[in-house]
Amino acid sequence: MSVDTSSGRGVSRRGFLTVAVSAIVAGVVAGVGAYYAGTLSAPVKEVVKEVTRTVTSTTTLAPGAPVTTTVTITPPPTTVTKTVTTTITATTPTTPTRKAIRIGTTQPGMAGYVMSGILMSAMKEVFPHYDVTLYPIGGPTANTKEFLAGTLEMPWSSATDLKLLYAREEWYKDVKEEVIKPVHTLYILRATQVFATTPELKAKYNLNSWKDLNGKKVTVYSAKLETYRWYMKAFELLGIKVTHVELDFEMIPEALLKGDIVACIYSDPGGEPAPWAQSLLVKTKVVLIPPSPEEIKKVSEAGFPFDYVPAERYTRFGIDVGGLDRVYTNPLLLGHSTTPQILDESDVYTLLKELIKRKGELANMSSYYKEFAEDPIDMQVSGVSLAPEVPVHPGLAKILKEYGVWKDAWKIAR
């Protein structure tokens, strides 16, 4: 077949094919471009694609048989990268943090340590949503200072030590007014502190009242404890000067028997002789040295935390009380204090109700709880009465009102 190339309207086969192929290539490339354009516009995962297309076209060049031309176009491999950012919100199970209640107490082996341990066990049952732990710190003063520093939630406390705190006296004189202070909350132990001697020393030095201790060597419990402070304040008021001999408690009986001291403080936590005092009772006859009526009058008028207790508290152990039916003493009302910011009204009310309910069980667990079990409400009233200027926890106030023993002069902590 021949093609007329002389006419301007004629088209050579090569020229036509060139045009056709160009058109086809353009179409194919346009199609490939459109495909990739669509791929790029879609929010899909990272894509890498290599494309090959085969195009078949039929073109009639002149009357006659058709000419079939097959063109294979392989564009260069094209890599399309799409970065997809996916935000995943995951819910991680978390365990709620339980509120920590750190209970301060005395050294192991003392009455407070035993009683606080029993209290801690009860609190774990009553408040399973709290993390309750016990910390042996020492006496009430050391515990209260830890509370003021924020390292305890429930310090081992005494009404007489709280009285010093709120008066900013002794070791609390630098405590700032705005500091959150513990309040009357829970009293579980009563311990009395009275002066005692032996019959021999009583006769030798004519020890019949506090003024007879003037100029003598005595052990006023321990200078680290508030009992020492209150007796020394009373002696200063009365013009009595004594020389305090600091001794380990276990050394007191021997020092008294040897005459190194002429008198000591006898202590009976929970109505039972302290271990060292029990040793004294075994080794000798114990005689109390009570204050005279005039001395009692002056100390009472000064508002110091002294009070009467039945003489039977001592006579049942064979102690000579000089025929008195009641003894004037510096009682310690001990327990745990806190604030409404830590344990609210409902918490303290619930705890007190539970302890009252379990009082018989507590007494069976420790003889130190026997006095609490006899009259738990009277113990609370006695504690508040020793320091009426100290606010009362609203949970305790609610209990006292229920029992009809609340006094209008007392104030509720807020």
C-alpha positions in Angstrom: 0.0 0.0 0.0 1.2 3.5 -0.9 0.5 6.8 0.6 0.3 10.1 -1.3 2.7 12.4 0.3 2.4 15.2 -2.3 -1.0 16.5 -1.1 -1.1 19.1 1.7 -4.1 17.2 3.1 -2.3 13.9 3.0 -0.8 12.4 6.1 2.2 10.1 6.0 2.0 6.9 7.9 4.9 7.8 10.0 3.4 11.2 10.7 0.0 9.8 11.5 1.5 7.2 13.8 3.5 9.8 15.5 0.4 11.9 16.1 -1.6 8.9 17.2 1.1 7.6 19.5 1.6 11.1 21.0 -2.1 11.3 21.7 -2.2 7.9 23.2 0.9 8.6 25.3 -0.6 11.9 26.4 -3.9 10.1 27.3 -2.1 7.3 29.1 0.2 9.7 31.0 -2.8 11.9 31.9 -4.6 8.8 33.1 -1.6 7.7 35.2 -1.3 11.3 36.5 -4.9 11.3 37.4 -4.5 8.0 39.2 -1.6 9.2 41.2 -3.3 12.5 41.9 -6.2 10.6 43.3 -3.9 8.5 45.3 -2.2 11.5 46.8 -5.5 13.1 47.7 -6.8 10.1 49.6 -6.1 9.9 53.4 -4.7 6.4 53.3 -1.8 4.6 54.8 1.7 4.9 53.4 1.7 3.8 49.7 4.5 2.7 47.4 3.3 1.7 43.9 4.9 0.9 40.5 2.5 1.2 37.5 2.7 -0.4 34.0 0.0 0.0 31.4 -0.5 -1.7 28.0 -2.6 0.2 25.5 -4.1 -1.3 22.2 -5.5 1.1 19.5 -6.9 0.5 16.1 -6.4 3.2 13.5 -7.7 3.2 9.9 -5.1 4.8 7.6 -6.9 4.3 4.3 -9.6 2.1 2.8 -8.6 -1.4 3.3 -7.5 -3.7 6.0 -7.1 -2.1 9.5 -3.7 -1.7 10.9 -3.3 -2.7 14.6 -0.6 -1.0 16.6 0.3 -2.2 20.1 2.1 0.3 22.3 3.5 -0.6 25.7 4.3 2.3 27.9 6.2 1.7 31.1 6.6 4.9 33.1 9.4 5.1 35.5 8.6 3.6 38.9 7.0 6.3 41.0 7.1 6.2 44.8 4.4 8.0 46.6 4.8 8.4 50.3 1.9 9.6 52.5 2.4 10.2 56.2 -0.7 9.5 58.2 -0.9 10.8 61.8 -3.3 8.8 64.0 -4.3 9.9 67.5 -5.1 7.0 69.8 -6.8 7.7 73.1 -6.0 4.9 75.5 -7.7 4.5 78.9 -5.2 3.0 81.4 -6.7 1.5 84.5 -5.5 3.3 87.6 -5.7 2.3 91.2 -7.1 5.2 93.3 -4.6 6.5 95.9 -5.8 5.7 99.4 -5.7 8.5 102.0 -2.8 8.0 104.3 -3.5 8.1 108.1 -0.1 7.9 109.9 -0.7 7.2 113.6 2.0 8.3 116.0 2.6 6.4 119.3 5.1 5.8 122.0 8.2 3.5 122.0 7.6 -0.2 121.8 7.0 -1.8 125.3 5.0 1.2 126.6 1.3 1.3 127.2 0.7 3.7 124.4 2.4 1.5 121.9 0.1 -1.5 122.8 -3.0 0.6 122.8 -2.2 2.4 119.5 -1.5 -0.9 117.8 -5.0 -2.2 118.8 -6.6 1.1 117.7 -4.8 0.9 114.3 -6.3 -2.6 113.7 -9.7 -1.3 114.5 -9.4 1.6 112.2 -8.3 -0.6 109.3 -11.6 -2.4 109.7 -13.7 0.7 110.1 -11.9 2.7 107.3 -10.8 0.1 104.6 -10.5 3.0 102.2 -7.7 4.6 104.2 -4.1 3.5 104.4 -3.5 3.3 108.2 0.0 2.8 109.5 1.7 3.1 113.0 4.8 5.1 113.7 6.6 4.8 117.1 7.7 8.4 117.8 7.9 8.8 121.6 5.8 10.9 124.0 3.0 13.3 123.3 5.3 16.3 122.8 7.5 14.5 120.2 4.3 13.3 118.4 2.7 16.7 118.4 5.8 18.3 116.9 5.7 15.7 114.1 2.1 16.6 113.5 2.9 20.3 113.3 5.6 19.4 110.8 3.1 17.5 108.6 4.5 14.0 109.1 1.6 12.5 111.2 -2.1 12.6 110.8 -3.0 11.3 114.3 -0.3 11.9 116.9 -0.2 10.3 120.4 -1.4 13.1 122.5 -2.4 14.3 126.0 -4.8 16.9 127.1 -2.1 18.6 129.3 0.3 18.8 126.4 -2.3 20.3 124.2 -2.9 22.9 126.9 0.8 23.9 126.6 0.5 24.0 122.9 -2.4 26.4 122.8 -0.9 28.6 125.5 2.4 28.7 123.5 4.3 27.7 126.5 7.5 25.7 127.1 8.6 23.8 124.0 5.7 25.4 121.9 6.5 29.0 122.5 7.7 29.5 118.9 4.6 27.8 117.2 2.9 30.4 114.9 -0.7 31.2 115.5 -1.8 30.3 112.0 -0.4 26.8 112.2 -3.1 24.0 112.1 -3.0 22.4 115.5 -4.5 19.1 116.8 -7.7 19.3 118.9 -9.4 17.1 121.5 -10.4 14.0 119.5 -10.1 10.7 121.3 -8.9 9.7 124.8 -8.3 6.0 125.6 -5.9 6.0 128.6 -5.7 7.7 132.0 -2.4 7.7 133.9 -1.9 9.5 137.2 1.3 11.0 138.4 1.8 11.3 142.2 4.9 11.7 144.4 5.9 8.6 146.4 8.6 7.5 148.8 9.5 4.7 151.2 8.4 4.6 154.8 12.0 5.0 155.9 12.6 8.1 153.8 9.3 9.6 154.8 10.2 9.3 158.5 13.8 10.5 158.0 12.9 13.7 156.1 9.4 14.2 157.5 7.9 14.1 154.0 4.2 15.0 154.7 3.4 17.5 151.9 5.0 19.0 148.8 6.8 21.7 150.6 8.8 19.1 152.5 10.5 18.3 149.2 12.1 21.7 149.1 15.9 21.4 148.7 15.7 17.7 148.1 16.8 15.4 145.2 13.8 13.9 143.5 12.9 12.3 140.2 10.1 14.2 138.6 9.4 11.5 136.0 11.4 12.9 133.1 12.3 16.4 131.9 11.2 15.3 128.4 7.6 14.9 129.5 4.8 17.3 130.3 4.4 15.8 133.8 7.8 17.3 134.7 6.7 20.7 133.4 3.4 20.8 135.3 4.9 19.8 138.6 7.8 22.2 138.2 5.3 25.0 137.4 3.3 24.1 140.5 6.5 24.0 142.6 7.5 27.4 141.3 4.1 28.8 142.1 4.4 27.4 145.7 8.0 28.5 146.1 9.4 25.0 146.3 12.8 24.3 144.8 13.8 20.7 144.1 16.8 19.1 142.3 15.5 16.9 139.6 17.6 13.8 139.0 17.0 12.4 135.4 17.0 8.6 135.5 16.0 5.8 133.2 12.7 4.5 134.6 14.1 1.1 135.4 16.7 2.8 137.7 14.2 4.6 139.8 13.4 1.9 142.4 17.1 1.2 143.1 17.9 4.9 143.4 15.0 5.4 145.9 16.0 2.4 148.0 19.6 3.6 148.1 18.6 7.1 149.1 20.1 8.7 146.1 16.7 10.4 145.7 14.1 11.0 148.4 11.0 10.8 146.3 9.8 9.9 142.7 6.8 10.2 140.6 4.6 7.0 140.7 2.8 6.4 137.4 -0.1 4.0 136.7 -1.2 3.9 133.0 -4.7 2.5 132.8 -4.9 2.2 136.6 -2.1 -0.4 136.5 1.4 0.2 137.9 4.0 1.0 135.1 6.5 -1.8 134.8 9.2 0.0 136.8 6.6 1.0 139.4 5.5 -2.6 139.8 9.1 -3.4 140.6 9.1 -0.7 143.3 5.9 -2.2 144.8 7.6 -5.6 145.0 10.8 -4.3 146.6 9.4 -1.9 149.2 6.3 -0.4 150.8 5.2 2.7 148.9 3.9 5.8 150.6 2.4 8.8 148.8 3.3 12.4 149.5 0.1 14.4 148.9 0.0 18.2 148.7 -1.5 20.1 151.7 -5.0 21.7 151.4 -3.3 25.2 151.1 -1.1 23.9 148.2 -4.1 22.3 146.5 -6.0 25.6 146.7 -3.2 27.7 145.1 -2.6 25.2 142.3 -6.3 24.9 141.5 -6.8 28.6 141.4 -3.9 28.9 138.9 -5.8 26.7 136.5 -3.2 24.0 136.3 -4.3 20.6 135.1 -4.5 18.8 138.4 -7.5 16.9 139.7 -8.7 14.4 142.3 -8.9 10.6 141.7 -10.3 8.0 144.1 -7.7 6.8 146.7 -8.8 3.2 145.9 -6.8 3.5 142.7 -3.7 3.2 144.9 -4.8 1.3 148.0 -5.7 -1.8 146.0 -2.0 -2.2 145.3 -1.1 -1.7 149.0 0.0 1.9 148.7 -0.3 4.0 151.8 -2.3 7.2 151.1 -2.3 8.5 154.6 -6.0 7.9 155.2 -7.2 10.0 152.3 -10.3 9.0 150.3 -9.2 10.9 147.2 -5.8 12.0 146.0 -4.9 15.2 144.3 -2.7 14.4 141.2 -1.6 15.5 137.8 -3.5 13.1 135.6 -2.6 12.4 132.0 -5.5 11.8 129.7 -3.9 10.2 126.7 -5.0 9.2 123.2 -4.9 10.4 119.7 -5.7 13.9 118.4 -6.3 15.2 114.9 -8.2 17.9 113.0 -11.4 18.1 111.0 -9.3 18.8 107.9 -7.8 15.3 108.2 -10.6 13.2 109.7 -14.0 14.9 109.3 -16.9 14.8 111.8 -18.4 11.6 110.3 -15.0 9.8 110.5 -14.4 10.6 114.2 -18.0 10.0 115.2 -18.0 6.6 113.4 -14.7 5.7 115.1 -15.8 6.7 118.6 -19.1 4.8 118.2 -17.3 1.7 117.1 -14.8 1.8 120.0 -17.6 2.2 122.4 -19.4 -0.7 120.8 -16.2 -2.8 121.1 -15.1 -1.7 124.6 -15.4 -5.1 126.1 -13.4 -6.7 123.3 -10.7 -4.0 123.7 -10.4 -4.6 127.5 -10.0 -8.3 126.8 -7.2 -7.5 124.4 -5.3 -5.3 126.8 -5.7 -4.4 130.5 -4.7 -0.9 129.6 -8.2 -0.5 127.9 -10.1 -1.6 131.0 -10.5 1.9 132.4 -11.7 3.1 128.9 -14.2 0.2 128.9 -15.6 1.1 132.3 -16.7 4.5 131.1 -15.5 5.7 127.7 -17.6 8.9 127.8 -16.3 10.0 131.2 -12.7 9.6 129.9 -13.5 12.0 127.0 -15.1 14.5 129.4 -12.1 14.3 131.7 -9.7 15.0 128.8 -11.6 18.0 127.5 -12.0 19.4 131.1 -8.3 19.4 131.7 -7.8 21.8 128.8 -11.2 23.5 128.1 -9.5 26.2 126.0 -8.5 23.6 123.4 -11.2 23.2 120.7 -13.1 19.9 120.5 -13.4 17.9 117.3 -16.9 18.1 115.9 -17.1 14.3 115.8 -16.3 14.1 119.5 -18.7 17.0 120.2 -21.5 15.1 118.5 -20.9 12.1 120.8 -20.8 14.2 123.9 -24.0 15.9 123.0 -25.7 12.6 122.4 -24.8 11.5 125.9 -25.9 14.8 127.4 -22.5 15.8 128.8 -21.5 18.6 126.5 -20.8 21.9 128.2 -21.6 25.2 126.5 -18.3 26.7 127.5 -16.5 24.3 125.3 -15.9 25.2 121.7 -16.1 23.1 118.6 -13.2 23.0 116.1 -14.1 24.2 112.6 
